[in-house]
Amino acid sequence: MSLFTSPNEKLKPAEHIVKYSLIYLNMRKIGDEKLAKIMDNDDNKKAIDDFLRPEGLYTFLFAISSGDNLTFYVEPPPSEKIKKHILLVVRTHPPAKGEPPVVIDHKTIEDEIIFMEISKQILENLYQVCSEVYMPVMSNPLNMAGWSDLVSKDLMDNFHGFLAHTYVTIGQVKGRTLLPLPPNDVTSSEKTSSKDKSQLLEGSLVHWTRQIKNVLKQDPESALKNGNNPDPLTEITFWKNKSENLNSICQQLTSEKIKKVLKFLEQNKSTYTGPFSKLQKEVQIARSEANENYKYLQTLVDLFDELTSNGNELQDAAELFVPIMHTILLIWTYSQHYNTPSRLVVLIRE
């Protein structure tokens, strides 16, 4: 059996899906034996059949290639199975209730099915498409002809909010705090009054302030609460993550786009810039502390690794206490920040 030599009109809908998936994934040269294995796989059969069901329960079909193998899913596949890219198969006109199903064949597949390759970073893809494709289309005045100002403003406000939430979520997935930027045209738009611009940009400052304060108040002692028993490596991981997050925030705060927002608000005498400027200084101080704490605590990594390894006997572990306590004493002596009882108590308890 070969999908590539059989006439298109003789192929079944499921065979059309497999054929076009192989074409998009550049797997035309796959052998007949391996092709038959893909087609006869029970999980693949079920996934494709569910996708093609007249009820239209599934709008998406996912395909992942691995060597000469191809696996289909109707639900988003586990992230560990996705290496770099994944093929997304989309029904453009899923059958509505009461309507006859559209048969997928060589005549209809190009109209009814879309194949697209997406990377593992699905949220990043979503954000990029929405901000660089949909945003310009939606904000084009020609596409808003006949709309009232209230409707168009409400639509764009909600869309900007969606983009901001998506951007923040991307950061949360990576363990980072990303500060969502206001629309690019806010400060340059002539249709919007200075008062409205200021209110919109002040809203961004309020949101950034809330995000940054959540990072600043993070404390390693929280790992010991609720009956948890973390090991000492948890302390090092905490300062590593906080250091990287604060470095990222500082980099964002010094970006040209955020500087432009702050400059506009200062020129319009906004009362929000003073407290935010103070917050920026707090970030710099916290960043310096986190970077230094992580730098000094790294000297304990090898000792803690050995201490927490499962193969260590109690007697062997006891021999590590002297070098560990000596290293902690050196940190206490030379560090400008990790030299207070509150810091040391958490580490010793862990």
C-alpha positions in Angstrom: 0.0 0.0 0.0 1.3 3.5 -0.8 -0.6 6.7 -0.2 1.6 8.5 -2.7 0.9 6.2 -5.7 -2.8 5.5 -5.1 -5.2 7.9 -7.0 -6.5 10.6 -4.6 -10.1 9.8 -5.4 -9.6 6.2 -4.0 -8.3 7.3 -0.7 -10.4 7.3 2.5 -10.7 10.4 4.6 -8.3 9.1 7.3 -5.8 8.2 4.5 -6.0 11.8 3.2 -5.2 13.1 6.7 -2.1 10.8 7.0 -1.0 11.6 3.4 -1.1 15.3 3.8 0.5 15.1 7.3 3.4 13.1 5.9 3.8 15.7 3.0 3.9 18.6 5.5 6.4 16.9 7.7 8.6 16.0 4.7 8.2 12.3 5.1 7.3 11.3 1.6 10.1 8.7 1.4 8.8 6.6 4.2 8.7 2.9 3.4 5.4 0.9 2.8 6.1 -1.2 5.9 6.4 1.8 8.2 3.5 3.5 6.6 1.3 0.5 7.2 2.5 0.6 10.9 1.3 4.2 11.2 -2.0 3.5 9.5 -2.7 0.3 11.5 -1.8 1.8 14.9 -5.0 1.6 17.0 -4.3 4.9 18.8 -3.8 6.7 15.5 -7.0 5.2 14.1 -9.0 6.3 17.1 -7.5 9.8 17.1 -8.2 10.4 13.4 -11.7 8.8 13.5 -12.6 11.0 16.5 -11.3 14.1 14.6 -13.4 13.2 11.6 -16.6 12.3 13.4 -19.7 14.0 12.1 -20.5 15.5 15.5 -17.4 17.6 15.3 -16.3 17.0 18.9 -12.7 17.8 18.1 -11.6 20.7 16.0 -7.9 20.0 16.3 -5.7 17.0 15.6 -2.0 16.9 16.6 0.7 15.0 14.8 4.2 14.3 16.1 6.9 12.7 14.1 9.8 10.7 15.6 12.1 9.2 13.0 9.9 7.3 10.6 7.0 7.1 13.0 4.0 9.4 13.2 1.6 9.7 16.1 -1.7 11.5 16.2 -3.6 13.0 19.2 -6.9 14.7 19.6 -5.8 16.3 22.9 -2.6 18.4 23.3 0.2 15.8 23.6 2.4 15.7 26.7 5.2 18.4 26.5 7.9 15.8 26.9 6.9 14.1 23.7 7.3 17.4 21.7 10.9 18.0 20.7 10.8 21.1 18.6 7.8 21.2 16.3 4.3 19.7 16.1 1.9 19.5 13.2 -1.6 21.0 13.9 -4.5 19.8 11.8 -7.6 22.1 12.0 -11.1 21.7 10.7 -12.1 25.0 9.3 -15.9 24.2 9.2 -16.7 21.7 11.9 -20.2 20.4 11.4 -22.9 22.3 13.3 -25.7 20.5 15.1 -28.3 19.3 12.7 -26.2 19.9 9.6 -24.9 17.1 7.4 -21.2 16.3 7.8 -18.8 17.4 5.1 -17.0 14.3 3.6 -13.2 14.8 3.6 -11.9 13.7 0.3 -9.4 14.9 -2.4 -11.9 17.6 -3.5 -12.8 19.0 -0.1 -9.6 18.5 2.0 -8.0 21.8 1.0 -11.1 23.8 1.9 -12.1 21.9 5.0 -8.7 21.1 6.6 -5.8 23.4 7.4 -2.3 22.0 8.2 0.1 24.2 10.1 3.4 23.6 11.9 3.9 25.1 15.3 6.8 25.1 17.7 6.8 23.7 21.2 6.3 27.3 22.6 2.5 27.3 21.9 1.8 30.3 24.1 4.6 32.3 22.4 3.1 31.4 19.1 -0.3 32.5 20.2 1.0 35.8 21.5 3.0 36.5 18.3 0.1 35.7 16.0 -2.4 37.8 18.0 -0.1 40.8 18.4 1.5 40.8 14.9 -1.4 39.5 12.8 -4.8 40.0 14.5 -3.9 43.3 16.2 -3.1 45.3 13.0 -6.2 43.9 11.3 -8.5 44.6 14.2 -7.1 48.1 14.7 -7.4 49.1 11.1 -10.1 51.8 10.8 -11.3 50.3 7.5 -12.3 47.2 9.4 -14.3 49.2 12.0 -16.4 51.1 9.5 -19.9 51.5 10.8 -18.9 50.7 14.4 -19.5 53.2 17.2 -16.6 54.5 19.2 -17.8 52.7 22.3 -17.9 49.3 20.5 -14.5 49.6 18.9 -12.9 50.9 22.1 -14.5 48.1 24.2 -13.2 45.5 21.6 -9.7 46.8 21.6 -9.5 47.2 25.4 -10.5 43.6 25.8 -8.1 42.4 23.2 -5.2 44.4 24.8 -6.2 42.8 28.1 -6.1 39.3 26.6 -2.6 40.0 25.1 -1.4 41.3 28.5 -2.6 38.2 30.3 -1.1 35.9 27.7 2.3 37.7 28.0 2.2 37.4 31.8 1.3 33.7 31.6 4.3 33.1 29.3 6.5 34.5 32.0 4.9 32.4 34.7 5.4 29.2 32.8 9.2 30.1 32.6 9.3 31.2 36.2 9.8 34.8 35.2 7.9 38.1 35.8 7.1 39.7 32.4 5.8 43.2 32.6 3.0 43.6 29.9 3.5 46.7 27.8 0.6 49.1 26.8 -0.3 49.3 23.1 2.4 50.8 21.0 0.3 53.7 19.6 -0.9 55.0 23.0 1.5 57.9 23.3 1.5 58.8 19.6 -2.2 58.6 18.9 -3.7 62.0 18.2 -7.3 60.7 18.7 -6.7 60.0 22.4 -6.6 62.8 24.8 -3.6 63.2 27.2 -5.9 62.5 30.1 -7.0 59.2 28.6 -3.4 58.3 27.7 -2.3 59.0 31.2 -5.0 56.9 32.7 -4.2 53.9 30.5 -0.4 54.2 31.2 -1.1 54.6 34.9 -3.0 51.4 34.8 0.1 49.7 33.4 2.2 51.2 36.2 -0.3 49.9 38.8 -0.1 46.4 37.3 3.7 46.4 37.1 3.8 47.6 40.8 1.7 44.7 41.9 3.8 42.2 39.9 7.1 43.6 41.2 5.9 43.7 44.9 4.9 40.0 44.7 8.5 39.2 43.7 10.1 41.4 46.3 8.1 39.9 49.2 9.1 36.3 48.2 11.0 34.8 51.2 12.9 31.5 51.5 11.2 30.8 54.8 7.9 30.1 53.0 9.4 26.7 51.9 9.3 25.6 55.6 5.7 26.4 56.1 2.7 24.0 55.9 4.7 21.1 57.3 7.2 21.0 54.5 10.7 19.6 55.0 12.9 21.0 52.2 16.5 20.1 51.9 19.3 22.8 52.0 19.5 22.8 48.2 16.0 24.4 48.2 17.6 27.6 49.7 20.1 27.8 46.8 17.5 27.2 44.2 15.3 29.9 45.8 18.1 32.6 45.5 19.0 31.4 42.0 15.4 31.9 40.8 14.9 35.2 42.6 18.2 36.5 41.2 17.4 35.6 37.6 13.9 37.0 38.0 15.0 40.3 39.5 17.7 40.6 36.8 15.0 40.1 34.2 12.8 42.8 35.8 15.7 45.3 35.9 16.4 44.7 32.3 12.7 45.3 31.4 12.6 48.5 33.5 15.5 49.9 31.6 14.1 49.1 28.2 13.2 52.0 25.8 9.5 51.2 25.8 9.1 51.4 29.6 11.3 54.5 29.7 9.0 56.1 27.1 5.9 55.3 29.3 7.6 56.8 32.4 8.8 59.9 30.5 5.2 60.6 29.1 3.8 60.3 32.6 6.4 62.6 34.1 5.8 65.2 31.4 2.1 65.0 32.3 2.8 65.4 36.0 1.4 62.0 37.0 1.4 61.2 40.7 2.2 57.6 40.0 5.8 58.2 38.8 7.2 59.1 42.3 6.2 55.8 44.1 7.2 53.8 41.0 10.7 55.4 41.0 11.1 54.5 44.7 10.0 50.9 43.8 12.7 50.8 41.1 15.3 51.6 43.7 14.0 48.8 45.9 14.3 46.4 43.0 18.0 47.4 42.5 18.7 46.7 46.2 16.8 43.4 46.2 18.6 42.4 43.0 22.0 43.1 44.5 21.1 41.1 47.5 19.8 38.1 45.5 22.8 38.0 43.2 25.3 38.1 46.1 23.4 35.5 48.1 23.3 33.1 45.2 27.0 33.7 44.5 28.0 32.8 48.0 25.6 29.9 48.4 26.9 28.3 45.3 30.0 27.4 47.3 27.8 24.9 49.3 26.3 23.1 46.3 28.8 20.2 46.2 28.7 19.7 49.9 24.9 19.7 50.0 24.7 17.3 47.0 26.9 14.9 48.9 24.9 15.4 52.2 21.5 14.8 50.5 22.6 11.8 48.3 20.6 8.7 49.1 23.7 6.5 49.3 25.3 8.3 52.3 25.5 6.6 55.6 24.8 8.7 58.8 28.5 8.4 59.8 29.6 9.7 56.3 27.1 12.5 56.5 28.3 13.6 60.0 31.8 14.0 58.5 30.4 16.7 56.2 29.2 18.9 58.9 32.6 20.4 59.7 33.3 21.7 56.1 29.7 22.8 55.7 29.7 24.8 58.9 33.2 26.2 58.0 31.9 27.4 54.6 28.7 28.9 56.2 31.0 30.8 58.6 33.0 32.2 55.7 29.8 33.3 54.0 28.6 34.9 57.2 31.9 36.8 57.5 32.3 38.1 53.9 28.7 38.5 52.6 27.1 41.9 53.0 23.6 40.4 53.0 23.7 36.7 54.1 24.9 37.6 57.6 21.7 38.0 59.7 20.1 35.5 62.1 16.9 35.4 60.0 18.9 34.3 56.9 21.0 31.7 58.8 18.1 30.2 60.7 16.3 29.2 57.5 19.4 27.5 56.1 20.2 25.6 59.3 16.6 24.4 59.6 16.7 23.1 56.1 
